[in-house]
Amino acid sequence: MYDLVIIGGGPAGVAAGVYASRKQLKSLLITENFGGQSVVSEDIQNWIGTVSISGEKLAKDLEAHLRAYSGDIVDIKTGTRVTHITKKENTFTIETTNGDLIESRSVLVATGSTRRKLQVPGAEEFDNKGLTYCATCDGPLFSGKDVVVIGGGNAAFESAAQLLAYAKSVTLINRSDKFRADEVTVEKVLAHPNMKAITKAVMKEVRGEKFVTGFIYTNTETNEDTEMPIDGIFVEIGLIPTTDFVDGVAERNDHNQVITDPRTGRTNTLGIWAAGDCTDGLYHQNNIAAGDAVKALEDIYMYIQTTK
Protein backbone atom coordinates (compact mmCIF):
# COMPACT_ATOMS: atom_id res chain seq x y z
CA MET A 1 0.00 0.00 0.00
CA TYR A 2 1.50 3.29 -1.13
CA ASP A 3 0.83 6.64 0.50
CA LEU A 4 0.71 8.23 -2.94
CA VAL A 5 0.67 7.26 -6.60
CA ILE A 6 1.81 10.00 -8.98
CA ILE A 7 0.66 9.58 -12.58
CA GLY A 8 2.80 11.45 -15.11
CA GLY A 9 6.46 12.18 -15.84
CA GLY A 10 6.43 15.81 -16.92
CA PRO A 11 7.36 18.83 -14.80
CA ALA A 12 4.31 18.36 -12.56
CA GLY A 13 4.83 14.66 -11.96
CA VAL A 14 8.57 14.98 -11.32
CA ALA A 15 8.13 17.98 -9.00
CA ALA A 16 5.61 15.92 -7.05
CA GLY A 17 7.99 12.96 -6.91
CA VAL A 18 10.87 15.06 -5.59
CA TYR A 19 8.68 16.60 -2.89
CA ALA A 20 7.15 13.25 -2.00
CA SER A 21 10.67 11.96 -1.35
CA ARG A 22 11.58 15.00 0.73
CA LYS A 23 8.45 14.49 2.80
CA GLN A 24 9.09 10.75 3.15
CA LEU A 25 5.79 9.72 1.58
CA LYS A 26 6.05 6.17 0.27
CA SER A 27 5.16 6.79 -3.36
CA LEU A 28 5.08 5.34 -6.85
CA LEU A 29 5.46 7.44 -10.01
CA ILE A 30 3.98 5.89 -13.15
CA THR A 31 4.78 7.30 -16.59
CA GLU A 32 5.27 6.19 -20.17
CA ASN A 33 8.26 8.51 -20.43
CA PHE A 34 9.70 11.67 -18.92
CA GLY A 35 9.52 15.22 -20.20
CA GLY A 36 5.92 16.07 -21.06
CA GLN A 37 4.88 18.15 -24.09
CA SER A 38 8.09 20.17 -24.20
CA VAL A 39 10.22 17.14 -25.08
CA VAL A 40 9.87 18.07 -28.77
CA SER A 41 11.07 21.67 -28.35
CA GLU A 42 14.55 22.42 -29.60
CA ASP A 43 15.13 25.45 -27.39
CA ILE A 44 13.17 26.22 -24.21
CA GLN A 45 14.03 29.66 -22.83
CA ASN A 46 11.46 30.06 -20.07
CA TRP A 47 12.34 27.17 -17.72
CA ILE A 48 13.22 29.24 -14.68
CA GLY A 49 16.85 28.99 -13.60
CA THR A 50 18.00 27.75 -17.01
CA VAL A 51 18.70 30.26 -19.79
CA SER A 52 18.27 27.76 -22.62
CA ILE A 53 17.59 24.04 -22.73
CA SER A 54 16.31 21.58 -25.30
CA GLY A 55 13.21 19.53 -24.61
CA GLU A 56 15.25 16.35 -24.75
CA LYS A 57 17.75 17.68 -22.19
CA LEU A 58 14.93 18.89 -19.94
CA ALA A 59 13.40 15.41 -19.97
CA LYS A 60 16.74 13.85 -18.99
CA ASP A 61 17.27 16.43 -16.25
CA LEU A 62 13.81 15.85 -14.82
CA GLU A 63 14.36 12.10 -14.66
CA ALA A 64 17.85 12.53 -13.17
CA HIS A 65 16.56 14.89 -10.49
CA LEU A 66 13.83 12.47 -9.47
CA ARG A 67 16.12 9.44 -9.40
CA ALA A 68 18.69 11.37 -7.34
CA TYR A 69 16.09 11.93 -4.63
CA SER A 70 13.91 8.84 -4.96
CA GLY A 71 16.01 6.41 -2.89
CA ASP A 72 13.79 3.79 -1.31
CA ILE A 73 10.94 6.28 -0.86
CA VAL A 74 9.72 6.86 -4.42
CA ASP A 75 9.45 3.89 -6.76
CA ILE A 76 9.47 4.63 -10.50
CA LYS A 77 7.60 2.62 -13.10
CA THR A 78 8.17 3.66 -16.74
CA GLY A 79 6.89 2.42 -20.08
CA THR A 80 3.31 1.99 -18.92
CA ARG A 81 0.08 3.97 -18.66
CA VAL A 82 -2.73 4.02 -16.15
CA THR A 83 -5.97 2.70 -17.61
CA HIS A 84 -8.38 2.92 -14.70
CA ILE A 85 -8.73 4.03 -11.08
CA THR A 86 -11.19 2.48 -8.65
CA LYS A 87 -12.01 3.86 -5.20
CA LYS A 88 -12.99 1.62 -2.31
CA GLU A 89 -13.61 3.36 1.00
CA ASN A 90 -10.41 5.38 1.63
CA THR A 91 -8.07 3.61 -0.80
CA PHE A 92 -7.59 3.44 -4.55
CA THR A 93 -6.72 0.67 -6.98
CA ILE A 94 -4.72 1.85 -9.99
CA GLU A 95 -4.65 -0.39 -13.08
CA THR A 96 -1.96 -0.09 -15.77
CA THR A 97 -1.46 -1.27 -19.34
CA ASN A 98 1.06 -3.79 -17.95
CA GLY A 99 -1.70 -5.44 -15.95
CA ASP A 100 -0.51 -4.10 -12.59
CA LEU A 101 -2.99 -3.51 -9.77
CA ILE A 102 -1.54 -0.95 -7.36
CA GLU A 103 -3.04 0.08 -4.03
CA SER A 104 -2.65 3.63 -2.70
CA ARG A 105 -4.12 5.96 -0.12
CA SER A 106 -3.97 8.97 -2.46
CA VAL A 107 -3.47 9.81 -6.14
CA LEU A 108 -2.00 12.80 -7.96
CA VAL A 109 -3.00 13.05 -11.62
CA ALA A 110 -0.28 14.89 -13.57
CA THR A 111 -0.67 13.41 -17.05
CA GLY A 112 -0.80 16.71 -18.92
CA SER A 113 -2.36 17.00 -22.34
CA THR A 114 -1.43 16.72 -25.98
CA ARG A 115 -1.73 19.45 -28.57
CA ARG A 116 -4.45 18.95 -31.14
CA LYS A 117 -2.44 18.39 -34.29
CA LEU A 118 -2.89 20.17 -37.58
CA GLN A 119 -4.14 17.53 -40.04
CA VAL A 120 -3.08 18.81 -43.47
CA PRO A 121 -0.40 17.74 -45.96
CA GLY A 122 3.04 18.87 -44.82
CA ALA A 123 2.09 19.40 -41.18
CA GLU A 124 3.72 16.21 -39.95
CA GLU A 125 6.72 16.61 -42.26
CA PHE A 126 7.55 20.09 -40.96
CA ASP A 127 6.60 19.53 -37.33
CA ASN A 128 9.40 21.19 -35.33
CA LYS A 129 10.88 22.48 -38.59
CA GLY A 130 9.10 25.79 -38.61
CA LEU A 131 5.74 24.41 -37.51
CA THR A 132 5.31 24.44 -33.74
CA TYR A 133 2.67 24.17 -31.05
CA CYS A 134 4.19 26.42 -28.37
CA ALA A 135 4.73 30.16 -28.83
CA THR A 136 6.08 30.49 -25.30
CA CYS A 137 8.70 27.81 -25.94
CA ASP A 138 9.69 28.63 -29.51
CA GLY A 139 8.68 32.27 -30.12
CA PRO A 140 12.18 33.76 -29.64
CA LEU A 141 13.49 31.49 -32.40
CA PHE A 142 11.42 33.49 -34.90
CA SER A 143 12.73 36.95 -34.03
CA GLY A 144 12.40 39.30 -37.00
CA LYS A 145 10.47 36.77 -39.08
CA ASP A 146 6.98 36.57 -40.56
CA VAL A 147 4.81 34.02 -38.76
CA VAL A 148 1.24 32.79 -38.76
CA VAL A 149 -0.98 31.58 -35.92
CA ILE A 150 -3.72 29.04 -36.63
CA GLY A 151 -6.79 29.38 -34.40
CA GLY A 152 -9.30 31.90 -33.11
CA GLY A 153 -9.58 31.28 -29.37
CA ASN A 154 -7.90 32.92 -26.41
CA ALA A 155 -4.86 30.65 -26.74
CA ALA A 156 -4.35 31.73 -30.35
CA PHE A 157 -4.59 35.42 -29.52
CA GLU A 158 -2.35 35.05 -26.47
CA SER A 159 0.23 33.31 -28.65
CA ALA A 160 -0.07 36.07 -31.24
CA ALA A 161 0.47 38.69 -28.53
CA GLN A 162 3.63 36.92 -27.36
CA LEU A 163 4.94 36.57 -30.91
CA LEU A 164 4.47 40.27 -31.62
CA ALA A 165 7.31 40.91 -29.19
CA TYR A 166 9.70 39.00 -31.49
CA ALA A 167 8.30 38.58 -34.98
CA LYS A 168 8.36 41.01 -37.88
CA SER A 169 4.68 40.27 -38.53
CA VAL A 170 1.98 37.95 -37.20
CA THR A 171 -1.01 36.77 -39.23
CA LEU A 172 -3.86 34.89 -37.59
CA ILE A 173 -5.87 32.38 -39.64
CA ASN A 174 -9.42 31.66 -38.44
CA ARG A 175 -11.93 29.36 -40.11
CA SER A 176 -14.98 31.54 -39.38
CA ASP A 177 -15.62 35.28 -39.39
CA LYS A 178 -16.03 35.31 -35.61
CA PHE A 179 -13.34 34.74 -33.00
CA ARG A 180 -13.86 32.63 -29.88
CA ALA A 181 -11.43 34.76 -27.90
CA ASP A 182 -12.57 37.49 -25.51
CA GLU A 183 -13.56 40.66 -27.37
CA VAL A 184 -11.18 42.81 -25.33
CA THR A 185 -8.27 40.50 -26.18
CA VAL A 186 -9.19 40.43 -29.88
CA GLU A 187 -9.43 44.20 -30.09
CA LYS A 188 -6.14 44.79 -28.28
CA VAL A 189 -4.11 42.26 -30.29
CA LEU A 190 -5.52 43.23 -33.69
CA ALA A 191 -4.74 46.88 -32.96
CA HIS A 192 -1.01 46.16 -33.17
CA PRO A 193 0.46 47.53 -36.43
CA ASN A 194 2.30 44.27 -37.16
CA MET A 195 -0.78 42.10 -36.65
CA LYS A 196 -3.54 41.08 -39.06
CA ALA A 197 -6.19 38.38 -39.26
CA ILE A 198 -7.54 36.40 -42.18
CA THR A 199 -11.02 35.02 -41.52
CA LYS A 200 -13.14 32.43 -43.30
CA ALA A 201 -9.93 30.57 -44.05
CA VAL A 202 -8.81 27.00 -43.44
CA MET A 203 -5.33 25.58 -43.78
CA LYS A 204 -4.92 23.35 -46.80
CA GLU A 205 -1.19 22.59 -47.00
CA VAL A 206 2.13 23.40 -45.33
CA ARG A 207 5.01 23.95 -47.73
CA GLY A 208 8.76 24.08 -47.29
CA GLU A 209 12.15 22.64 -48.07
CA LYS A 210 14.28 21.88 -45.03
CA PHE A 211 12.03 24.25 -43.04
CA VAL A 212 8.65 25.87 -43.54
CA THR A 213 8.60 28.43 -46.33
CA GLY A 214 4.86 28.98 -46.74
CA PHE A 215 1.36 27.53 -46.68
CA ILE A 216 -1.84 27.37 -48.67
CA TYR A 217 -5.23 28.28 -47.23
CA THR A 218 -8.72 27.99 -48.68
CA ASN A 219 -11.38 30.69 -48.45
CA THR A 220 -14.49 28.96 -47.07
CA GLU A 221 -16.87 31.25 -49.01
CA THR A 222 -15.26 31.29 -52.44
CA ASN A 223 -13.37 27.99 -52.17
CA GLU A 224 -10.36 29.78 -53.67
CA ASP A 225 -6.84 28.80 -52.60
CA THR A 226 -4.17 31.32 -51.66
CA GLU A 227 -0.49 30.61 -51.14
CA MET A 228 1.32 32.73 -48.58
CA PRO A 229 5.07 32.82 -47.85
CA ILE A 230 5.85 32.47 -44.15
CA ASP A 231 8.78 31.61 -41.88
CA GLY A 232 6.91 29.93 -39.07
CA ILE A 233 3.52 28.42 -38.22
CA PHE A 234 2.14 28.31 -34.67
CA VAL A 235 -0.83 25.99 -34.19
CA GLU A 236 -3.34 26.80 -31.45
CA ILE A 237 -6.40 24.66 -32.18
CA GLY A 238 -6.86 23.17 -28.76
CA LEU A 239 -5.52 20.67 -26.24
CA ILE A 240 -6.58 17.10 -25.51
CA PRO A 241 -6.17 16.35 -21.79
CA THR A 242 -4.94 12.86 -20.93
CA THR A 243 -7.65 12.11 -18.40
CA ASP A 244 -9.84 9.25 -19.67
CA PHE A 245 -8.66 6.96 -16.85
CA VAL A 246 -10.27 9.17 -14.16
CA ASP A 247 -13.73 8.71 -15.65
CA GLY A 248 -16.10 7.95 -12.80
CA VAL A 249 -13.71 8.90 -9.98
CA ALA A 250 -12.93 12.59 -10.56
CA GLU A 251 -15.05 15.32 -12.08
CA ARG A 252 -14.04 16.79 -15.44
CA ASN A 253 -15.30 19.79 -17.38
CA ASP A 254 -16.62 19.89 -20.95
CA HIS A 255 -13.03 19.86 -22.23
CA ASN A 256 -12.18 16.73 -20.19
CA GLN A 257 -9.90 18.74 -17.91
CA VAL A 258 -9.90 17.60 -14.28
CA ILE A 259 -11.66 20.19 -12.13
CA THR A 260 -9.53 21.22 -9.15
CA ASP A 261 -9.56 23.59 -6.22
CA PRO A 262 -6.95 26.19 -7.28
CA ARG A 263 -5.81 26.61 -3.66
CA THR A 264 -4.91 22.96 -3.11
CA GLY A 265 -5.23 20.95 -6.33
CA ARG A 266 -7.93 18.79 -4.77
CA THR A 267 -10.59 17.24 -7.00
CA ASN A 268 -14.17 16.55 -5.97
CA THR A 269 -13.05 13.09 -4.76
CA LEU A 270 -11.33 12.95 -1.39
CA GLY A 271 -7.88 11.47 -1.91
CA ILE A 272 -7.39 12.53 -5.53
CA TRP A 273 -5.47 15.64 -6.58
CA ALA A 274 -4.49 16.91 -10.02
CA ALA A 275 -1.83 19.32 -11.28
CA GLY A 276 -0.57 20.78 -14.53
CA ASP A 277 -1.99 20.76 -18.04
CA CYS A 278 -4.58 18.06 -17.36
CA THR A 279 -6.49 20.42 -15.05
CA ASP A 280 -8.93 23.27 -15.58
CA GLY A 281 -6.33 25.82 -14.49
CA LEU A 282 -6.50 29.10 -16.37
CA TYR A 283 -2.88 28.98 -17.59
CA HIS A 284 -0.72 26.03 -18.59
CA GLN A 285 3.08 26.24 -18.61
CA ASN A 286 5.93 24.05 -17.36
CA ASN A 287 6.70 26.32 -14.42
CA ILE A 288 3.04 26.57 -13.47
CA ALA A 289 2.65 22.78 -13.65
CA ALA A 290 5.61 22.25 -11.32
CA GLY A 291 4.26 24.84 -8.88
CA ASP A 292 0.79 23.31 -8.96
CA ALA A 293 2.27 19.91 -8.13
CA VAL A 294 4.31 21.23 -5.20
CA LYS A 295 1.21 22.96 -3.86
CA ALA A 296 -0.75 19.71 -4.17
CA LEU A 297 2.02 17.76 -2.41
CA GLU A 298 1.86 20.09 0.56
CA ASP A 299 -1.84 19.35 0.82
CA ILE A 300 -1.40 15.62 0.21
CA TYR A 301 1.20 15.45 2.98
CA MET A 302 -1.21 17.03 5.45
CA TYR A 303 -3.96 14.65 4.30
CA ILE A 304 -1.79 11.57 4.77
CA GLN A 305 -0.56 12.70 8.17
CA THR A 306 -4.03 13.45 9.48
CA THR A 307 -5.73 10.30 8.18
CA LYS A 308 -3.27 7.66 9.35
Secondary structure, 3 states (H helix, E strand, C coil): CECEEEECCCHHHHHHHHHHHHCCCCEEEEECCCCHHHHHCCCECCCCCCCCECHHHHHHHHHHHHHHHHCCCEEEEECCCEEEEEEECCEEEEEECCCCEEEECCEEECCCEEECCCCCCCCCCCECCCEECCHHHHHHHHCCCEEEEECCCHHHHHHHHHHCCCCCEEEEECCCCCCCCCHHHHHHHHCCCCEEEECCEEEEEEEECCCEEEEEEEECCCCCEEEEECCEEEECCCEEECCHHHCCCCCECCCCCECCCCCCCECCCCCEEECHHHECCCCCCHHHHHHHHHHHHHHHHHHHHHHC
